[in-house]
Amino acid sequence: MARRHLAPPHSMIGKATLGLPITPRERRLVQVLNFKTGITFGSNGNLREFSPAGFSSNPDEVSTWSEAPVAELIFRLPPLRHDLQLIVEVFPFLGDGRIQQQVCWVYFNGLFVHFEMIRAPVEMNFTMSRDLLNPRANRLSFVLPNAASPRELDMGDDLRQLGLSFVRLGAGPPGSGIPTSGF
């Protein structure tokens, strides 16, 4: 069952991804993204502080799977006078070779910022203009049209639509030597 989505189906781009406003409740709960620590997705990580949506509620020791075709994080940024570089460490769900690759479209506050086809563990590395950054809440969305459940691939009873397993997100000024886990 090889899926070949190169453009995200319109139905997968949720209201949030389209840049609709963040609710007042979400705005009150938004955590500042610390450039020294970033976001860690394992069982001892800080993912829950960033209002995750579309992520598994049961992380493993070092990572957390996306469990829907769209996974999102909400965070604030410290005041910046420069662009923002993000490095996101992920590995794909390929269903023992039944899926060729995971396609990932990344949106920031509803605007497209990055595209990657993922066949092996990778550090997605991209830079966003500071003009895109909001001083209040920012929404980072990962659209994964090839996400599939192990059940639909006859690989067990797991109904989660797995796309990518997220290990770490690091952020900082471009070229600043953002720390990674080195997986």
Secondary structure, DSSP 8 states (H G I E B T S, - for coil): ------S--GGGS-TTTTT----HHHHHT--B--TTT-EE-STTS-GGGG--BSB-SS--SS-EEB-SSEEEEEEB----SS-EEEEEEEEE--TTTTS--EEEEEEETTEEEEEEEESS-EEEEEEE-GGG--SS-EEEEEE-TT-B-TTTTTS-S--S-B-EEEEEEEEESTTS-------
